[in-house]
Amino acid sequence: MQGGLPGGMGYLGPAGTFTEEALRRLDPEAAATAWAAPTVQATLEALRAGTLSAALVPFESSVEGSVSATLDELIRGEPLVITGEVHVEVQFALMVRPGTSLADVRRIATHPMAQAQTRDWVARELPAAEVIPESSTARAAVLVAAEVYDAAIAAPLAAERHELEILVDGIADRPGAVTRFIRLARPGPVPAPTGTDLTTVVAYLRHNHAGALLDLLNQFAMRGVDLVRLESRPTGEALGQYCFAIEALGHLSEPRMADALTGLRRVCADVRFLGSYPRAHGSPTRVPEVASARAYQDAQGWVEGLSWS
Ligand SMILES: O=C(O)C(=O)Cc1ccccc1
């Protein structure tokens, strides 16, 4: 496989993507030999096939929301689990082949997430330009170097890697946007709890009835588990059929989380566990006293001490 070691790490490439930048922060050693995959799908296919042991892909942005290519792969494909995350404050630059001026820029290539976050700048500064989506920002840079497009919107790192010149830097409509990247693996041992963990699942409701979503949410609320993200996605089976990606503060090893997931499994037609892993940021999760491991242990001891016939 191009570059990269079989059995190693893969990421959304080519060289110079924001994902590469994220991998350098998460695991600099793995980044040095990692495989730069052409698309998110190709990365996850290689992981599922066993060619890679782990993969890093973009998951969501503070401005654009979910990366549906990644979420849908996790919902619909062979099961994979999240084992870690990293947040990167991204910075977009407009880059060209040396010698191209702003007035020459007609066709700009970039990744849809970067397109969404620079839309106002492009409309204001290059109103006649066409923006073409590519599988990554660095792929767009490669295609500029190959003279397919006039310019790319990508990370400054991509200009360095592909010998382009930065015409304008810092072109994001909202500075300070953060992108979240996730490390994926095939299902296996869950990373040990750290006290600052996140658990991700996908839930499929049993049937649509009044309060079905409330039943689902209640499983977490009544066990003192804080939800930080809820996202509906089409199941792909029929119009109007959705599943829910849920992210909650806490780890599978905590009784309140295990209890919430047990309840969730009871009220849902299916639940896919997508992992418990350390959060990139945030303070240790505060657990209400009534939902603490100690409270669970005491209550369980009490029930076990009751006799019945
Ligand atoms: O295309 C890339 O460079 C990626 O890593 C995906 C992406 C695109 C835009 C913002 C953050 C991540």
The ligand as a Tripos MOL2 file, in Angstrom:
@<TRIPOS>MOLECULE
LIG
   12    12     1     0     0
SMALL
NO_CHARGES

@<TRIPOS>ATOM
      1 O1         -9.7250   17.7720    4.0360 O.co2     1 LIG1
      2 C1         -9.0220   17.7880    5.0670 C.2       1 LIG1
      3 O2         -7.9300   18.3630    5.1570 O.co2     1 LIG1
      4 C2         -9.5500   17.1340    6.2650 C.2       1 LIG1
      5 O3         -8.8070   16.6620    7.0770 O.2       1 LIG1
      6 C3        -11.0310   17.2650    6.4930 C.3       1 LIG1
      7 C4        -11.3200   18.6380    6.9740 C.ar      1 LIG1
      8 C5        -11.7350   19.6330    6.1070 C.ar      1 LIG1
      9 C6        -11.9960   20.9050    6.5900 C.ar      1 LIG1
     10 C7        -11.8200   21.1870    7.9380 C.ar      1 LIG1
     11 C8        -11.3720   20.2020    8.8010 C.ar      1 LIG1
     12 C9        -11.1280   18.9190    8.3280 C.ar      1 LIG1
@<TRIPOS>BOND
     1     1     2 2
     2     2     3 1
     3     2     4 1
     4     4     5 2
     5     4     6 1
     6     6     7 1
     7     7     8 ar
     8     7    12 ar
     9     8     9 ar
    10     9    10 ar
    11    10    11 ar
    12    11    12 ar
@<TRIPOS>SUBSTRUCTURE
     1 LIG1         1 GROUP 0 **** ****
